[in-house]
């Protein structure tokens, strides 16, 4: 079956006595997959949510 460590499985109930297990084939190239790469490009520490909220609220005044 060529299983690899870290693969995700999908469990689907077929009936009371049967379950289908398949390998999840979703791509890891979604928008969240680039966050680590983007932080390396920015070369600055990640900001906490409270810091972002303080900056946004300051602009509302």
N, C-alpha and C positions, 0 to 999 in steps of 0.2 A: 504494500500500500504506500510505500515511500513516505512514511510519517517522519516528521522532524520535531525536535524539541521546540516548544513554544507555539505550536500550531493550535488554532482554536477550532473546537468542534461544535456543531449544531445538533441538538437533540430534538427530534420531532416525534411526538406520540402518534402512532398510527392507529392503535386500538388498545384495549385493556391489557393485551398480552404482547404487544409488539411496539418496538421503538426503533426509529431509523436514526443512525448516527452518520453525519457527513462532515467533511472537512470544510471549514469556513474559508472561502476563497476571496474575501473582500481585500481590496488593495489597501496597503498601509500608506498610500501616497495622498491621503486626505489633507485638509488644511491644518489640522493639528499636528501632523507629522513633521512640519517644518519649524515648529516653535524652537526646538533645541538648536537647530541650524541658524535661525534668525538671531537668537541671543548671542551666538558666537560672532556674528557679523556686527552686532551693535557694540560689543565689547564693554558692556556696562552691566552691573548687577541687576537682577530681576527686581521689579518694584512690587511691593505688597499692595493688596487691594485698598487698604486704608489710605495709602499714599495717593493712589489714583483718584479715589473718591474726594479726598481733600482738595486736590487740584481742580477737579470738575466743579465742585461746589463753590470754590473761590471765583470761578468764572461766571457763576449765576448771579452774583451780587451787582 
